[in-house]
Amino acid sequence: MADPARRLQVLRNQLHMVNPTAGSSTSLWQEVPQAPPDAILGISEAFKKDQDPRKLNLGVGAYRTEEGKPLVLDVVRTAERRIADDPSRNKEYAAIGGDASFADLSARLAFGADSAVLRGNLNSTVQSLSGTGSLRVGAAFLQRHYSVKTILLPTPTWANHHNVFRDAGLERLPYRYYKASTRGLDYEGLIADLELAPEGAIVLLHACAHNPTGVDPTLEQWRGILAAVQKRRLLPFFDSAYQGFASGDLEKDAAAVRLFADAGMEMLLAQSYAKNMGLYGERVGALSVLSKDAGNVKRVESQLKQVIRAMYSSPPRHGAEIAQLILSDPKLFAAWKVELKSMADRINSMRTTLFDALNHERVPGGWNHVVDQIGMFSFTGLTADQVAVLTDKYHIYLTKDGRISMAGLNEKGCRYLATAIKDAVSN
């Protein structure tokens, strides 16, 4: 083809076949739809733009001080200084499964130092990207290697659970959890739904401080849940985002996980250190898969690493190094427990303060659920219309389902919120 003009036209035609919008004003991404805004992040953005001095952000899922400021724990600062001053530390890639010592210590924290799981080497535990990353890696592992591709999610649950398991290719089915009429646990409905579940299905369980309701089963109810899970041969997948942060007691908040593990259940556990160590942006977490046979552990771990390698290659080092130091050093661990209890105590005190303020204002309805619930969040029972009154008139930002973050309150904020709720409920 000697003619240069003809050769150029052929090349243009070939380019158009590869990229049909080349040379035109039409973009390849013209048909990409706008995704809906994230419900929680959208609230925070609206809060930032609001100039009213009375405004309250009760949507954010992060701890705040009495002054409404983010908190970096003293023990975290101490650990960071040690790491910075240690010349042997470097910034090389972490292993695919992360820091092995951190993983071992995380399993010990969750299952207990004297756990039969640890004594029998029955756990495959890897470092992952906080709770969300741990859930996502676990979901991908199950999609590849577990025969039943259905997961049961409580109604309601953390909204991102749906995203995580949907994108992993698992079918999602609901089970009853919260009873609006009592603002408590629908235990009978929960058990009935588990007993009717597809045999072998995966069931997502909140280890403690259920998000968004703050409603947890009693230990006796957990025994009933375990019996229903065993009856239908369900595979438990625990999401543990609040160990120690719910009650202030690391052992108490691990009771449900340990009950299932001690019963010899094969199961998965996602752990997060965002709340209990305040390592939100460091993305520190762990995923454990329990097996009845220690001979399976290495193979399972190898497949978890296969998922991680393709997903993000290896986890970040810094946050895990902080957590590892705190978990391994007796003095730092003791100091952490004190600070952890202080955070839990402040949240619980805000529950009492809000409850008292609601009663002082004579707000219609019963409000015992505010103090009966546990953890960072309270499911107030407010309707979407009542939430709109709080936001539009009083500049109080919360999710449309009436969930509030107790950590976003102080004494003055409790009084202001009670006044606003009275108006919303009464009118």
N, C-alpha and C positions, 0 to 999 in steps of 0.2 A: 504494500500500500504506500505508493510514493507520494501521493497528494497529501501535504501536511494538513490542509483544511478538512479533508475527509477523515484523516486519522483523528483530528481533534474532535470531530463530531461523534465518531465511534466511542471515544473515551467519555464524552459527555453523556452519551446514551447509557454506557455501562455504569457510570456514576449514578445516574438517575435510577437504574434498576436496584442498586444497593441502597440508595437514599432517595426515595421518590420526592422528597420535599426540597432536594438540593436545588438551589437557584430560584426558589420561590419564597414568598413571604409566609408560607404556612409552616408551622413548627411541628416536629414529630410529636410533641407533647400537648398538642392542641386539644385532644380529647381526654386528657387526664382530669378527673373530677376533683373539686376542692374537698379535702377531707374535713370532717367536722372537728371543731376545736376540742381539745382535751378539757373535760369538765372542770377538773381541779386547777389546771394551769390557767384556764380562762378566767377563773375566779380571782386568782392572784394578779393577773394582768389588769382586770377591772379595778381591783383594790388599789393598785399602784397609781392608776390614773385619777382616782378619786381624791379631790383636794379637801374634803370635809375633815376637820380635825377630830371629829368623834368616831371616825371609821374604825371598824374592827374586821380583821381577817380571821375567820373561824373555819376556813376551808383547807388551809395548808396542813399537811400531815407531817409536821416537824415540831420539835419541842421549842418553846420560847420561854425566856425568863419572865419574871414579874414585870420587867420593863418592856416586854415584847420583843426582845432581841434574841437572835440565835445564840446558842451556847456551845462553846468548845470546852469539853471537860478538862479539868486540871490534869488528870491522869493521862489524857491524850497529849497534852502539851509536854508533859514530862517524858513520855515515850518518844515523841518526835525529837526532842532535844537529844536524847540518847542516840537515836538513829543518826541524826545529823552529825553528832560528834564522834561517831564510830568510823574510823578510816577504812575498815574492812568492808563496809557496805558499798554497793555499787548499783548501777542502773541497768544492768544486763537484763535480758528477757527472763521472765519467770518460766518455770517448767509449764507444760501444757496444763497439768492438773494443779498448778500453783504451788504454794509453800506447803510442803508435806507436814511440817510441824504445826502450822496453823490449822490444817485439815484435821490432824489428830486431836488437837486441843478443842476444836469446834465440836467434834464428835463426843469428846469427853464432857463438854459443857452441856450438850443436849441430852445424852443418854445416861450420864452419871459415871463417876470414876469407877464404881464397882459393877458396872453393867455387864450382863452376860454377853451382850453384843460385842463389847470391846474385848472381854476375856477370850471370846471365841473367834476373834478376828472376822466378824460377820458383816462388817461395813466396808463399802467402797465410798470414800469421801474425797471430794475434790473442792478446791477453791473455785468460786464463781463470782459473777458480777452482782453482788448484793442478793436480795430476795428475788427480784424479777429475773435476773440472769440465771439463778439457780432453778427457778421454776421452768424457764424456757429450755435450758439444757435437759432437765428431767423430762419435760414433755417431748422433746425430740428423741430422746433415748427410748421412751415408751412407744412412740410412733414407729420406731424402727424395730424394736425387740420385744414388745408385749403384744399378745394376741388380740386383746380387746381394745378397740380404738375409741372407747366411750369414757368420758369423765363426767362425774356428777358434781355439780357446783351448788353451794347453798344459796338460797334466795332470802335476802340479797347477799352479795359478796363484793369484794373489791373489784371495781370495774375492769381493771387491767387483767384480772384472771381470764375473762372472756377473750381478750385480745391474744394473750399468751397461748392459750390452748387451741383457739381457732387457727392461729397462724402455724401451729405445729401439726395441724391436720387431724385433730381429735374432735369427735362429735361431743357436743356439750348438752347435758340434760340437767334440769333443775331438781333440787330436793328442798322440801320445806325446812325453814330454819327459824325465822322470826315471825311472831304472832303480833300483829298490829294492835289487836284488841287488848292485849295485856302488856304490850311493849316489852315482852320477854321471849323466852325460847318456846318454840312450838315443838316440844319434845315428842309428843305423840305423832305429829305429822312427820317429823324427821325420821323416826323409827319406821313408820309405815312406808315411807318412800324408799328407805334403804332396803327394806325387806321385799319390795317389789322391783328393785333395780335389776338390770341385766346381770346375770351371774358373771363374776369376774371383772366387772366394771371398775374403773379407777374412781376413787372418791376423794375430793379435795376437802381437807379438814383444817380449820384455823386452830393452831396449837393453843393460843390464848389471846385475849383481847380482840375478839372478833371485829373485823373491819367490814362494814361501817357501823354495826349495831352496838358494840360494847357489851353484848350479851354472850356469856359463856355457859356451857353446861357445868353442873356440879360434878364432882368426882364420881358419884353414884350414877349420874346420867351418862358420863363417859363410859362407865362399865357396860351400860345398856347399849351404847353406840358400838362398842367393841363387839358385843355379842351379835348385833345385827350385821356388822361387817363380816364377822367370821361365818355367820349363817349363809350369807350370799357369796362368800369367798371373794369379797371386794378387795381391791388393792388400795390401801391408804396412801395418800400423798399429803403430808403435813406441810403447811406454810407457817413457819415460826418467825414472825417479824418483831416480836415484842418480849422475848424471854427476859425476865427481870424488870422490864419496863412497865408491865401491867400491875403487878402487886408490889414490886420492890424486892421480890424474893426469887432468885434464879431457880431454886429447887422447886418451889411451888408452881411457877409458870411452866415448868417442864413436865408436870405430872401426867398430862394426857399422852404426850409423846412416849414417856417412859412406860406408861401402862400398856400401850400397844407393843412397844419393843420387848418388854419383859414377858409378854404373852407369846413371843416367838413369831410375831407377824413379819412377813416380808413386806417392805414398805419403802417409801421415799420421804425425805425430809429436806426442805429448803430453809436455810437459815440466813438471817440478815443482821448486820451490825450497824445499820443506819440509825435506828432509834436508840438501842441500849448503849451504844458507845458514841452516838452523835456523829458517826462517820458517813453522813448522808452522801456527800459528793465524792467520797473515796471509793464507793461501790464495792463494799467488802461483804462477802457471803460465802456460804458453803452448801454443797449438795451431797447428801448421803443416800445410798441405796443399800438396804439391808437384805441379806440372803440367809436362808436356813443352812446353807452349806458353804463353809469357808473356801471350798474349792472353786466356787463361782466368782469370788471377790475380784481376783486379778482380771478375769475376762470382762466382768462388768466395768471395772475401772478403765480398761483399755478402750471400751466402746464409748464411755463418757468422754474420754480424751479425743476420740475420733469426732464426736459432735463438737467439742470445744475448738479443736484445730480448724475445722471448717467455718465455725461461727465467728470467732474472734482471736483465734490462734493461741493466746495465753492471757491470763488475767494480769491486772496492774499489781505492782509490788508494794507501793508505799502504804496503803491502807492496811493491807494484810500484815505488813511488818509491825505496824502500830498495834493491831489486835493481838498478834502473836506474842509481842512483848508483854502486853497487859495480862494475857491469859497464862503466861508461863512464869511470870515474876510474882512471888507470893505477896510482896508489899504492894505492888501495883494492882494486883487482883483485889486485895482487900480495900484499897483506896477506891477502886472502880465500884465495888459493891456499895460503898457509902454514898458515892455520887449518884449511882443508879437509884438507890432508895430515895435520895433527896428529890430526884426528878419525879418519881412515882408518887411520893408524898405530896408534892406541890400540885400535881394533877388531881389527886384525890381531894385535896383541900379545896380546890376550885369547884369540884362537884358539890361539896357541902355548902360552900359560899353561894353558889348559884341556886341550889335548892332552898336555902334560907331566904335569898332575895326574892325568889318566885313566891314563896309563902308570904313574905312581908308585903308584897304587892297584891296579894290575894288573886293571883292569876287563876282563872278557871281551869278545872281539870286536876287530875292527880299527877304529881311530879316525882314520886318516889323512884321512878326508873332512872332519874338522873344520878342518884347515889347508889342504886343497885347495879348499874352497869360498871364496866371496868375498862381501863386502858385509856388511850389517847382520845377516843371519840365517844360521843354520846348521840344516840339516835333519839332526837327530841320528840318525834311524833308530829311535828309541824307539817302542814300541807304545803304544796308548791305555791299556792296563793298566799299563805301566811309567810313563807320564805320571801316572796316578792315584796311584801310590806316591809320586812326587816331590811332588805337591801335597798329598795327604792326610797323609803322614807327615813330610815335610820342609818343607812350606810354600813350595815352589818352584812358581811359576805360569808355565805355558807352554801353547801350543795343543795340542789332543789329537793332532795329527799329528806331534808331536815337534819342532816348530820352536822354536828359541830365539833371542832377540835378544842378539847378542854385546855390544851396547852396554850391556846391563843388568848386565854382569859387571865385577868387579874381581878382584884377585889372591886375596883371601880368599874371595870368592864362587865363584871357579873351584875352589878346594880343596873347599869345601862341596858344590858341584854334583857334582864327581867322586865324592865319598863317597856321595852320594845315588844317582847313576847306578849305581854298583857294587852297591848294595843292590837297586835295581830290576831290574837285568839278571840278577843272580845268583839272586835269590829269586822 
